[in-house]
Amino acid sequence: MDPRPSYGCGFVLGRIGGVLLAALFALGPGPAARGSAQPAPDAAPTVDVRVSQRYYTVTGDSLDVVVAKLNRMRLPGAGGRLSQGTTRYDIIPEYRALAGAGGCRLADLRLDVRIVITLPRWPEVDHRPPEERRRWGIIEDAVREHEYVHRDLTVDGAKALAEDLDGREAGACGTLRRAIRGQLSVHGERIRRAHADFDRRTPPTLSLGGPPG
């Protein structure tokens, strides 16, 4: 039998700001005092990306057993959906809203991007025949590369958000903060849509091929 694991490995759970957003805004220094002092030059936007990788164990004394388990796999946090791998992300903005004679401007923008990728591990693979090891390698590579695309889509989306927010100004700091929240929502939806579009383009099954020769 040619095992064909369901390719439902692209579950992505992410947020931009979320509950933490208001807390980060509240921790800011607040509007600067109006006066004649010239503001210091703004730092360039920083997108700080940190990616971690975790593994879950799939046990089985043959590849057929492991594939059957993967085809029923629903990882925690996937909302009951089939998922052989997951990518979770948080994009947390930090910035200063600086008030001046001309209004309020965004300064010192920083986006903290935290990505956690979860992948399968089969401990018994080293004790299996070469053909099973080869086919497991195909599964491993496919799940990993799929989740890496989700990683890259997240980073690209964060960079686009930083470019859009950089240099924002408004007549008042309250107006500026509302505009920023609006852009966080817009970009959050764009990132979610990019992930969903990629998953829709992913083939529903992965062929492991037959034995060589």
Secondary structure, DSSP 4 states (H G I P E B T S, - for coil): -----B----EEEEEESTHHHHHHHHTS--SPPPSSPPPPPPPPPEEEEEEEEEEEE---SSHHHHHHHHTT---TTSTT---S-EEEEEEEEEEEEEEETTEEEEEEEEEEEEEEEEEEE-GGGGGS-HHHHHHHHHHHHHHHHHHHHHHHHHHHHHHHHHHHHTT-EESSHHHHHHHHHHHHHHHHHHHHHHHHHHHHHS-SB--------
